Every structure is written in C-alpha cells, then in structure tokens.
C-alpha cells in the first residue's frame, strides 16, 4: 500500500507534529547496528557460532515408549531407533519420523461415526457406495464393518506404500466384497457372521502382506448387516416364516420325544406279557399232557382203582370250591327230579330247536350209585 506523503505531511502539520522521514529512519537503524557490532566482542563470529550451535542441537529427538524412530538421510532410510533420547544429523542432512507402533488404528467401511450431542454416544452415518455388496446367491446386502490394525514394521509402513491408511481401507473393502461374493445371504444375516469376519481377516492380511505394508490386522468386526431398505419388510417376513418353521419343528420333535418312548414302552410291555402268557400256556399244556400220559399209564395198570381215585379227586375238588352252589341228591331223588334247562337265559341261538332234545336222558346208576 503506497502512502500519500503529501496528505500525511499536511495532516501532521495540522496536528502540530512533524512527519518522520523514512530515509532518516533507515540511516538511524544502520548506525545502531554498527554500534552494536563494534561493542560486541568477536563481532559476527559469535552470531555465527550461536546459530551453528542451535542448528546442531536441532538434531536431538526423543522417541516415546509407544513409538519407533525411523531416520532418513537425504530422504533415504538409514536406521531405526527405539524409545528414549537420540541424535541425528540436523536438517536437511537427516530427518526422523516417529510412527506410533503400539497404537491400534481403526478404519470404518460403509459408515462414519461421529460423537453424539451428549458427547458420549455416537451417531453413525451410512455410506452406501461402500456398504452395498453382492452375495453369492445374487442378493444385495448392506454390510457395515470396521478393521483394527497395528504397525508391525514401521519402515515398510512408511516407505513401501503411499497413504497406508487409505490402502488398508481399500484392501479391506475388496476383501469383504470377495468373501460376500462366496456366501449366501441367509448365512450372512444369521449364523455366518463369524465366518465372514474370520475369512475377511485372513484374506485382508494376505493382501497386505503381498503389498509389504508392514501392518498386522487385529480384527474385522461387522457393525451392522441388513438387506437394503427397499426390501427390508420382505426379508422380515422371510425371517418370521423361518422362525415359525423352526418352532413347528421343535414342537413336533418334542411331541415325538414324548410319545415315542411311551409307545416303545407299551409295545415292550405287550411283548413281555405275550411272552409270559405263551410260556404259561405252553408249560401248562405240557404239564397237562405229561399228567395225562402218567394217568394213562396208571390206568392201564389198574383201571378200577384209577377210576375210583379220579372220581374221588374230582368230587373233592368240586365240593371244596366255595364259589359253587351245590345241591346233593341221593339216587332216589335224582331219579324223580325233572331236569331244568334255562332256555330264556341262554337265548334263542344257544338252545336246540326241539325242547325235548334239550331234556337229557336220566343217567344210569352204576356200581355204588355212581355213573
């Protein structure tokens, strides 16, 4: 900005103060510097020495415990240093970079987080151009995830790749898209999330190792996985149908587990009862046959005695049974009694057609009044 010295001079005259002359100011400053140099012992040498000392002291640097020192000489890597105070040749001969090697870095793909209004909560802003991916069954899924990584080789991290954070982000997005392309949407939305995270981590680490990035991938974490907004309701209906299917299957399994053991137990009980009845009948029949054979043998030996013994045993069994009503008649009364057959109780099909046929002939009395 150029000053109008005439106007400024006129203003100073009106105020009663003289206007300073720029040329005179420069002459006064030069005289003062000359006087200072003459009064200073050693003159310019001291100034040069002080500047040289300050330049040499600029090479002192301190590496923090979570950092690693990487020294460059004219831009080329020379050596690395650990935590503590160190020295390098001053700029521009050598420079040092101190990346934080123990810091866990984080990149976000598909969303951006920002602090909430209260300062504690976070609000996520979706980035659809990063999160929309195609699955193996040709469905679109909105996958938002983050990657945590750490520097394991500071030299490779600084010099092998440009913009390492952007490289990690791009590689993570490519790895996730490849894994999603091999997965089914049902698995991604339900039980396959852990497998997707693990596969993406392994693939991302292999890609970064090929790049020589000097980075270790610590974790790949899916933040939110859902269908696109346009088809969310349809996917909710499908999920509800799957839940109903699982519930019906569980109820059917529970009913089967309840009724099948009972049926098996009932079948086993019936089989056991049938086996026991078979053994009982078989043994009883065998015993009866053996008894009949024995009686037949004895009867052949002494028919009268055997007949008498069988009659006595039969009468003893009959008379000793308290459940039977007994009527005892002598021979005379038995000949005079009229046999009675309750045809009404037996029914029309039980009795013979001719009532006379139902009348038994009187038994002939045998020896001793026995038939």
NUMIMAR-259907 format. One line per 3 residues: for each residue x, y, z of N, C-alpha, C. Coordinates in pm, whole numbers, plus 50000, padded with zeros to 5 digits. Each point is the difference from the previous one (the first is absolute). Layout:
! residues N
X Y Z X Y Z X Y Z; ...
//
This chain:
! residues 371
50086 49880 50000 49914 50120 50000 50089 50124 50000; 49987 50084 49905 50080 50121 49987 49938 50115 50079; 50087 50066 50076 49953 50112 50083 50003 50129 49920
49901 50083 50019 49997 50135 49941 50069 50094 50099; 50132 50017 49981 50080 50075 50096 49958 50146 50008; 49950 50053 49893 49957 50140 50004 49881 50018 50092
49899 49910 49984 49883 50008 50089 50039 49973 50144; 50090 49898 50020 50041 49969 50137 50077 50117 50062; 50084 50064 49921 50075 50117 50051 49906 50112 50036
49899 50024 49913 49904 50105 50028 49923 49970 50128; 49966 49871 50021 49927 49962 50123 50086 50021 50122; 50132 49965 49992 50090 50017 50115 50020 50149 50032
50007 50083 49896 50016 50143 50025 49879 50055 50073; 49880 49955 49960 49880 50049 50067 49997 49958 50146; 50052 49878 50028 50003 49952 50138 50115 50057 50079
50095 50065 49934 50112 50063 50070 50116 49908 50025; 50007 49879 49939 50112 49907 50018 50067 49978 49867; 50136 49995 49997 50071 49981 49873 49988 49856 49952
50002 49976 49870 49990 49868 49938 50137 49937 49993; 50017 49874 50046 50131 49934 49992 50038 49971 49856; 50130 50012 49972 50052 49975 49866 50044 49854 49991
49948 49921 49903 50039 49859 49990 50149 49983 49976; 50059 50080 49922 50144 49987 49974 50083 50022 50125; 49955 50097 50081 50074 50026 50123 49985 49886 50098
49884 49934 50001 49980 49886 50091 50095 49888 49964; 50019 49971 49871 50091 49894 49958 50144 50032 50036; 50039 50124 49988 50137 50038 50035 50023 49982 50150
49901 50038 50081 50015 49985 50146 50012 49853 50039; 49923 49911 49937 50006 49857 50031 50135 49943 49962; 50054 50039 49883 50132 49951 49959 50109 50044 50095
49991 50124 50050 50100 50047 50096 49993 49922 50130; 49878 49967 50044 49986 49925 50125 50058 49860 49987; 49979 49931 49884 50056 49866 49980 50152 50006 49994
50053 50099 49937 50148 50014 49992 50058 50021 50138; 49932 50085 50081 50049 50022 50136 49994 49872 50082; 49893 49916 49980 49988 49874 50075 50111 49903 49962
50033 49987 49869 50107 49913 49956 50135 50045 50057; 50021 50127 50008 50127 50050 50052 50011 49973 50150; 49888 50013 50073 50002 49977 50144 50007 49851 50033
49949 49904 49913 49998 49856 50028 50136 49939 49977; 50053 49923 50099 50134 49939 49982 49993 49888 49897; 50088 49999 49906 50003 49899 49896 49914 50033 49881
49907 50084 50016 49918 50046 49889 49917 49890 49938; 49996 49985 49868 49915 49905 49929 50034 49855 50030; 50120 49967 50045 50037 49861 50028 49912 49940 50110
49971 50083 50100 49916 49950 50110 49861 49966 49949; 49947 50085 49913 49867 49975 49947 49998 49872 49917; 50104 49983 49917 50007 49878 49920 50013 49877 50088
50078 50010 50107 50019 49886 50090 49870 49962 50071; 49926 50103 50044 49872 49972 50067 49902 49932 49904; 49994 50050 49878 49910 49939 49902 50041 49856 49971
50132 49974 49992 50048 49864 49973 49965 49905 50115; 50013 50051 50124 49965 49916 50114 49850 49966 50001; 49919 50101 49971 49856 49973 49996 49966 49902 49889
50068 50011 49886 49973 49908 49889 50041 49857 50037; 50118 49988 50068 50045 49867 50041 49908 49941 50106; 49950 50085 50090 49910 49949 50107 49865 49958 49946
49963 50045 49881 49871 49961 49943 49995 49852 49965; 50115 49929 50002 50001 49857 49971 49963 49913 50118; 49981 50057 50117 49960 49922 50117 49850 49970 49991
49964 49875 50021 49858 49963 49997 49977 49888 50101; 49875 49985 50041 49960 49901 50102 49891 49911 49939; 50020 49870 50013 49902 49902 49954 49918 49954 50120
49870 50014 49992 49911 49961 50110 49992 49847 50009; 49953 49946 50117 49994 49853 50015 49912 49930 49897; 49897 50068 49949 49912 49936 49903 50039 50033 49856
50121 50054 49979 50044 50041 49868 50126 49925 49958; 50035 50016 49873 50126 49949 49945 50061 50110 49915; 50130 50021 50014 50067 50103 49923 50054 49946 49869
49970 50069 49891 50047 49962 49867 50080 50119 49944; 50131 49985 49985 50090 50108 49959 50023 49991 49850; 49989 50117 49933 50024 50010 49855 50116 50097 49975
50085 49963 49908 50110 50086 49959 49980 50039 49855; 49976 50128 49979 49966 50051 49868 49882 49922 49938; 49903 49964 50088 49880 49933 49955 50006 49849 49999
50118 49940 50009 50015 49855 49997 50007 49946 50142; 49937 49882 50021 50002 49938 50133 50142 49958 50038; 50039 50033 50127 50135 49967 50048 49993 49897 50112
49929 50029 50108 49991 49908 50112 49878 50034 50084; 49970 49910 50094 49885 50019 50090 50050 50011 50143; 49923 50066 50082 50034 50018 50141 49880 49964 50086
50031 49962 50125 49895 49965 50094 49963 50116 50090; 49917 49973 50100 49958 50108 50091 50118 50062 50074; 49991 50130 50026 50104 50070 50073 50055 50118 49921
50097 50077 50059 50061 50114 49930 50103 49951 49898; 50006 50065 49886 50094 49965 49893 50045 50127 49929; 50094 49980 49907 50052 50115 49925 50018 49958 49854
49963 50092 49911 50025 49981 49857 50059 50129 49945; 50065 49987 49887 50057 50119 49937 49889 50099 49968; 50024 50128 50022 49892 50098 49985 49947 50008 49858
49882 50054 49991 49937 50025 49871 50084 50097 49919; 50017 49979 49872 49931 49907 49909 50078 49872 49975; 50104 49972 50081 50079 49879 49976 49918 49877 50039
49951 49997 50123 49920 49888 50048 49871 50051 50061; 49897 49919 49985 49870 50026 50064 49953 49872 50067; 49907 50011 50092 49950 49884 50073 49848 50003 50002
49940 49881 49987 49856 49981 50014 49976 49904 50115; 49897 50027 50078 49972 49917 50119 49855 49952 49995; 49970 49897 49920 49863 49945 49998 49970 49924 50130
49876 50002 50039 49956 49931 50122 49973 49853 49965; 50092 49912 50041 49992 49859 49960 49907 49919 50091; 49974 50046 50121 49912 49925 50090 49857 50050 49998
49973 50102 49926 49864 50054 49991 49913 49912 49911; 49880 49970 50046 49904 49923 49922 49921 50097 49912; 50021 49991 49870 49934 50088 49906 49870 49936 49952
49909 50084 49955 49867 49951 49962 49952 50074 49876; 49949 49923 49904 49938 50058 49882 49856 49950 49991; 49913 50082 49952 49858 49969 49990 49962 49991 49853
49929 49893 49965 49955 49979 49863 49850 49986 50001; 49934 50080 49920 49854 49995 49991 49929 50095 50093; 50072 50064 50091 49938 50095 50093 50108 50092 50054
49958 50109 50059 50090 50093 50067 49938 50034 50135; 50078 49986 50104 49950 50027 50135 50036 50142 50040; 49912 50061 50075 50020 50136 50050 49944 50007 50141
50060 50080 50089 49947 50011 50136 49861 50059 50001; 49917 49948 50091 49864 50049 50013 49994 50135 50066; 49878 50047 50020 49982 50133 50060 50046 50005 50144
49983 49888 50072 50042 49999 50140 50149 49976 50015; 50072 49975 49891 50144 49981 50006 50041 49857 50029; 49909 49916 50050 50036 49861 50036 49954 49903 49892
49874 50010 49958 49948 49910 49899 50055 50037 49863; 49989 49906 49908 50048 50022 49864 49886 49984 49902; 50007 50074 49892 49902 49992 49893 50072 49956 49874
49946 49899 49934 50062 49946 49880 49930 50054 49877; 50080 50041 49906 49949 50046 49872 50033 49895 49895; 49897 49949 49932 50020 49894 49903 50064 50054 49872
50087 49915 49941 50064 50032 49872 49964 49887 49903; 49889 50012 49927 49951 49887 49918 50098 49956 49893; 50078 50091 49943 50092 49960 49894 50108 49905 50049
50022 49993 50130 50096 49906 50057 49934 49876 50060; 49877 50014 50049 49938 49891 50077 49917 49904 49916; 49947 50042 49885 49916 49912 49920 50087 49898 49926
49972 49871 50022 50081 49892 49942 49908 49892 49945; 50054 49922 49907 49926 49892 49934 50043 49867 50058; 49903 49918 50044 50030 49870 50058 50008 49893 49891
50036 49880 50043 50016 49890 49905 49871 49956 49934; 49884 50020 50066 49871 49963 49941 49933 50120 49932; 50081 50099 49960 49955 50115 49922 49898 50084 50075
50023 50019 50129 49922 50092 50081 50090 50114 50045; 49939 50114 50027 50075 50117 50046 49986 50010 50152; 50111 50025 50066 50001 50014 50145 50076 50127 50036
49953 50066 50105 50064 50122 50049 50087 49961 50119; 50132 49997 49980 50094 49954 50104 50088 50116 50043; 49993 50035 50126 50085 50103 50058 50095 49933 50099
50129 50026 49986 50098 49933 50085 50119 50092 50024; 50080 49963 50097 50121 50074 50035 50118 49904 50006; 50120 50053 49980 50123 49923 50002 50096 50064 50100
50052 49919 50088 50101 50045 50097 50134 49939 49962; 50102 50084 49995 50132 49952 49958 50109 50075 50077; 50122 49949 49988 50114 50053 50075 50125 49991 49912
50093 50093 50020 50124 50001 49922 50095 49897 50060; 50047 49907 49916 50100 49904 50048 50138 50025 49938; 50005 50078 49892 50128 50036 49938 49991 50145 49957
50052 50094 50080 49984 50143 49967 50068 50041 49870; 50109 49933 49962 50070 50037 49876 49912 49968 49880; 49944 49877 49997 49910 49965 49891 49876 50088 50001
49947 50029 50118 49880 50082 50012 50021 50139 49942; 50121 50056 50019 50026 50137 49956 50044 50009 49855; 50074 49898 49950 50066 50017 49871 49953 49903 49891
49931 49890 50035 49963 49903 49897 49870 50036 49929; 49909 50068 50069 49871 50035 49940 49971 50147 50027; 49925 50061 49909 49954 50137 50019 49863 49999 50068
49981 50093 50090 49873 50014 50072 49958 49864 50060; 50074 49951 50099 49972 49865 50053 49859 49984 50056; 49946 50102 50065 49865 49987 50055 49896 49982 49890
50012 50075 49892 49909 49985 49888 50019 49864 49932; 50126 49953 49997 50027 49868 49941 49932 49890 50080; 50010 50007 50133 49935 49900 50085 49848 50004 49980
49945 50119 49990 49855 50013 49981 49957 49940 49867; 50070 50031 49892 49963 49947 49869 50017 49848 49995; 50109 49949 50059 50021 49855 50001 49893 49931 50084
49959 50060 50112 49896 49939 50084 49867 49995 49926; 49966 50105 49927 49876 49999 49924 50003 49893 49891; 50115 49987 49931 50011 49898 49896 49991 49860 50058
50065 49977 50117 49995 49867 50063 49858 49966 50044; 49929 50096 50058 49863 49975 50044 49909 49969 49882; 50016 50071 49890 49917 49974 49882 50027 49860 49944
50126 49956 50004 50031 49866 49951 49938 49893 50089; 50008 50019 50132 49941 49901 50092 49849 49999 49987; 49938 50119 49988 49855 50007 49982 49958 49933 49869
50083 50009 49898 49967 49939 49873 49997 49849 50003; 50062 49940 50102 49999 49854 50014 49899 49951 50103; 49931 50091 50068 49908 49962 50108 49856 50015 49954
49909 49933 50074 49857 50011 49976 49941 50105 50094; 49899 50070 49953 49945 50110 50080 49939 49950 50131; 49940 49881 49998 49942 49946 50124 50108 49979 50105
50114 49949 49958 50109 49977 50093 50058 50131 50051; 50010 50100 49912 50057 50128 50038 49912 50070 50103; 49869 49988 49983 49907 50070 50090 49978 49926 50132
50036 49872 50010 49969 49922 50120 50127 49948 50067; 50034 49877 49971 50106 49933 50077 50137 50006 49935; 50012 50057 49880 50129 49999 49931 50084 50125 50017
49963 50089 50092 50074 50126 50016 50142 49975 50049; 50016 49909 50094 50133 49973 50054 50092 49945 49891; 49949 49913 49916 50082 49946 49890 50038 50110 49901
49907 50091 49972 50030 50111 49909 50112 50086 50057; 49994 50030 50129 50105 50081 50063 50135 49930 49995; 50001 49870 50032 50127 49927 50001 50059 49990 49860
49917 49966 49901 50051 49988 49863 50051 50134 49947; 49930 50107 50033 50043 50132 49954 50133 50040 50064; 50016 49970 50127 50126 50032 50067 50117 49926 49936
49983 49870 49974 50108 49920 49940 50033 50053 49861; 49897 50027 49919 50023 50048 49864 50064 50138 50000; 49956 50088 50088 50057 50135 50007 50146 49996 50042
50034 49915 50097 50139 49990 50043 50089 49950 49887; 49952 49902 49924 50080 49950 49889 50021 50108 49893; 49898 50081 49976 50014 50109 49901 50102 50104 50048
49993 50039 50126 50094 50100 50053 50141 49946 50006; 50015 49869 50026 50134 49941 49998 50060 50002 49860; 49916 49977 49899 50050 50008 49863 50043 50142 49964
49930 50098 50054 50038 50139 49976 50126 50041 50077; 50038 49922 50102 50112 50040 50086 49966 50123 50082; 49880 50003 50055 49950 50120 50068 50054 50016 50142
50052 49892 50060 50046 50009 50138 49889 50015 50101; 49884 49940 49972 49881 50016 50084 49951 49863 50045; 49958 49990 50125 49935 49881 50054 49852 50030 50020
49912 49918 49941 49856 50017 50018 49960 49931 50129; 49945 50076 50093 49961 49945 50130 49858 49944 49999; 49909 50069 49935 49860 49954 50003 49924 50064 49886
49902 49925 49950 49899 50051 49906 49865 49977 50066; 49928 50108 50026 49876 49991 50076 49884 50057 49919; 49899 49917 49979 49879 50045 49932 49917 50083 50098
49972 50123 49964 49919 50088 50085 49852 49978 49977; 49959 49994 49875 49858 49983 49967 49990 49934 49863; 49920 49896 49991 49977 49931 49874 49848 49985 49984
49947 50057 49895 49856 49992 49976 49973 50015 49851; 49883 49957 49954 49965 50019 49859 49981 50149 49969; 49997 50037 49875 49971 50139 49965 49863 50043 50053
49984 50129 50021 49877 50051 50058 49878 49966 49917; 50018 49991 49868 49886 49975 49913 49940 49861 50021; 50075 49904 50050 49950 49862 50013 50006 49950 50144
50012 50092 50095 50010 49959 50140 49875 49927 50046; 49883 50051 49963 49875 49938 50045 49987 49858 49946; 50039 49978 49875 49993 49865 49944 50092 49905 50074
50120 50047 50033 50092 49916 50074 49950 49973 50141; 49930 50096 50059 49941 49975 50133 49896 49890 49993; 49918 50000 49892 49901 49895 49985 50067 49864 49983
50108 49997 49922 50073 49874 49981 50058 49952 50132; 50057 50094 50077 50057 49962 50129 49892 49949 50095; 49882 50064 49999 49889 49952 50084 49956 49860 49960
49994 49975 49868 49963 49867 49953 50102 49895 50044; 50128 50037 49995 50103 49905 50046 49986 49973 50150; 49970 50104 50075 49981 49980 50144 49881 49910 50028
49889 50021 49925 49883 49914 50017 50034 49855 49963; 50077 49984 49894 50040 49865 49959 50082 49933 50109; 50096 50074 50054 50082 49943 50107 49915 49967 50123
49903 50088 50030 49915 49974 50117 49915 49875 49979; 49942 49986 49880 49918 49881 49973 50084 49873 50005; 50120 50007 49946 50088 49883 50005 50034 49964 50144
50029 50099 50081 50032 49974 50141 49880 49940 50073; 49880 50054 49972 49881 49944 50065 49976 49856 49956; 50019 49973 49870 49984 49862 49952 50102 49906 50061
50125 50047 50010 50103 49917 50064 49966 49974 50146; 49950 50104 50069 49964 49980 50141 49885 49900 50014; 49899 50009 49911 49889 49905 50004 50048 49859 49970
50088 49989 49898 50054 49867 49966 50082 49944 50115; 50080 50084 50062 50080 49953 50114 49915 49962 50119; 49879 50057 50007 49911 49964 50111 49922 49872 49971
49949 49984 49877 49912 49887 49972 50075 49875 49958; 50112 50013 49932 50072 49882 49954 50052 49914 50115; 50062 50056 50104 50042 49913 50111 49882 49929 50066
49885 50072 50011 49884 49934 50059 49953 49884 49912; 49995 50023 49870 49957 49892 49909 50098 49883 50004; 50130 50032 50003 50099 49891 50009 49986 49923 50131
49975 50073 50110 49982 49932 50128 49875 49915 50001; 49890 50053 49940 49877 49920 49994 50019 49876 49914; 50069 50017 49887 50026 49884 49913 50086 49896 50071
50100 50047 50074 50084 49906 50073 49921 49927 50108; 49907 50074 50069 49918 49935 50103 49908 49895 49938; 49940 50033 49884 49912 49902 49934 50079 49877 49957
50118 50022 49945 50084 49886 49961 50036 49914 50120; 50035 50066 50112 50034 49924 50120 49879 49920 50051; 49882 50066 49998 49879 49929 50045 49969 49882 49908
50015 50021 49870 49973 49891 49905 50099 49885 50019; 50127 50038 50023 50101 49896 50023 49969 49921 50127; 49961 50075 50106 49966 49931 50125 49877 49910 49983
49898 50052 49928 49880 49917 49977 50033 49878 49916; 50085 50018 49900 50040 49885 49918 50071 49895 50084; 50092 50047 50086 50071 49904 50085 49904 49932 50097
49904 50078 50052 49906 49942 50096 49913 49893 49933; 49942 50034 49884 49914 49905 49930 50079 49878 49956; 50121 50028 49948 50082 49888 49951 50036 49906 50114
50039 50056 50111 50040 49914 50113 49878 49928 50058; 49886 50074 50004 49879 49936 50054 49956 49886 49908; 50005 50021 49870 49962 49894 49907 50095 49881 50011
50129 50034 50011 50098 49891 50013 49977 49923 50130; 49973 50077 50108 49973 49931 50127 49874 49914 49993; 49892 50053 49934 49878 49921 49985 50023 49875 49917
50079 50017 49892 50029 49883 49916 50080 49896 50077; 50100 50049 50078 50080 49905 50078 49914 49932 50106; 49909 50074 50061 49913 49942 50102 49907 49897 49937
49945 50035 49882 49911 49905 49934 50075 49872 49962; 50124 50017 49953 50079 49881 49963 50026 49913 50123; 50030 50069 50112 50025 49922 50123 49873 49930 50047
49886 50073 49992 49874 49936 50040 49965 49884 49907; 50025 50020 49874 49972 49893 49904 50082 49875 50032; 50124 50022 50039 50085 49885 50035 49945 49930 50124
49960 50078 50102 49947 49942 50122 49863 49934 49976; 49921 50066 49912 49869 49944 49970 50011 49864 49931; 50099 49986 49913 50020 49871 49934 50041 49892 50100
50067 50043 50102 50045 49901 50100 49885 49956 50090; 49918 50097 50046 49887 49965 50091 49886 50092 49968; 49910 49958 49913 49895 50087 49951 49899 50035 50110
49953 49901 50076 49899 50027 50103 50054 50093 50108; 50117 49972 50045 50059 50084 50106 50023 50141 49949; 50047 50010 49878 50028 50134 49945 49871 50077 49979
49893 49931 49954 49872 50067 49979 49944 50050 50133; 50014 49914 50104 49952 50040 50133 50076 50120 50053; 50130 49999 49979 50083 50112 50051 49968 50130 49928
49978 49991 49867 49967 50121 49924 49865 50056 50042; 49905 49910 50026 49868 50046 50044 50009 50070 50135; 50074 49942 50091 50013 50061 50133 50069 50136 49991
50105 50008 49920 50071 50127 49988 49913 50107 49935; 49917 49959 49899 49911 50097 49936 49894 50049 50095; 49938 49909 50078 49898 50041 50095 50060 50086 50110
50121 49968 50040 50065 50081 50103 50025 50142 49951; 50043 50012 49876 50024 50133 49945 49870 50076 49983; 49893 49930 49960 49871 50066 49978 49937 50044 50132
50000 49915 50097 49934 50032 50127 50080 50101 50083; 50130 50007 49978 50081 50094 50079 50001 50140 49942; 49935 50021 49887 49999 50134 49938 49887 50080 50062
50028 50104 50078 49893 50075 50067 49919 50087 49906; 50045 50025 49881 49930 50090 49908 49886 49930 49928; 49993 49871 50006 49895 49925 49931 49885 49968 50095
49876 50016 49949 49882 49956 50076 49978 49851 49975; 49982 49926 50104 49994 49854 49988 49863 49950 50049; 49947 49907 49929 49875 49930 50041 50029 49851 49999
49986 49937 50112 50035 49857 50013 49869 49917 50003; 49989 49909 49907 49884 49911 49990 50045 49855 50009; 49917 49922 50061 50031 49857 50000 49948 49937 49871
50017 49874 49984 49962 49934 49875 49849 50004 49978; 49924 49982 50106 49854 50000 49986 49950 50137 49957; 50052 50105 50063 49958 50136 49967 50046 50038 49860
50115 49953 49962 50051 50033 49867 49914 49938 49891; 49944 49880 50026 49915 49938 49900 49865 50069 49989; 49953 50059 50108 49869 50067 49999 50007 50147 49960
50117 50062 49999 50014 50143 49968 49988 50022 49850; 49938 50111 49964 49985 50039 49859 50115 50097 49967; 50080 49965 49903 50111 50093 49962 49945 50132 49947
50067 50112 50034 49955 50133 49961 50109 50067 49920; 49963 50047 49882 50096 50071 49915 49949 50142 49978; 50070 50106 50044 49953 50141 49987 50017 50049 49857
49901 49964 49914 50010 50039 49860 49993 50152 49981; 49923 50071 50082 49990 50147 49986 50133 50070 50025; 50077 49948 50091 50129 50063 50030 50105 49968 49894
49989 49882 49939 50099 49964 49899 49975 50072 49869; 49879 50046 49973 49972 50070 49875 49951 49905 49895; 49944 50057 49891 49943 49914 49895 50104 49922 49925
50122 50054 49988 50102 49929 49921 50074 49897 50081; 49989 50012 50135 50080 49909 50083 49935 49865 50016; 49863 49993 50011 49932 49873 50025 49962 49928 49872
49967 49874 50008 49955 49926 49882 49858 50039 49963; 49961 49972 49877 49865 50036 49952 49892 49915 50067; 50028 49879 50027 49902 49910 50059 50020 49997 50150
49899 50042 50080 50020 49996 50146 50023 49859 50052; 49947 49904 49934 50020 49863 50047 50142 49955 49982; 50066 50061 49898 50140 49961 49978 50089 50050 50110
49955 50111 50068 50082 50055 50108 49985 49922 50128; 49902 49909 50004 49978 49923 50122 50095 49882 50001; 50097 49997 50091 50098 49890 50001 49936 49873 50053
50058 49896 49953 49954 49870 50050 50052 49980 50141; 49919 49933 50082 50046 49975 50137 50126 49914 49997; 50090 50039 50083 50127 49924 50006 49974 49868 50069
50061 49900 49945 49987 49868 50059 50092 49990 50119; 49946 49946 50107 50080 49988 50121 50096 49885 49985; 50118 50027 50032 50102 49896 49994 50018 49933 50133
50111 49936 50016 50026 49927 50123 50023 50102 50111; 49927 49979 50110 50013 50091 50113 49928 50128 49980; 49907 50010 49901 49925 50123 49979 50075 50101 49918
50117 49965 49939 50078 50095 49920 49975 49976 49853; 50006 50104 49917 49978 49979 49858 50116 49926 49939
//
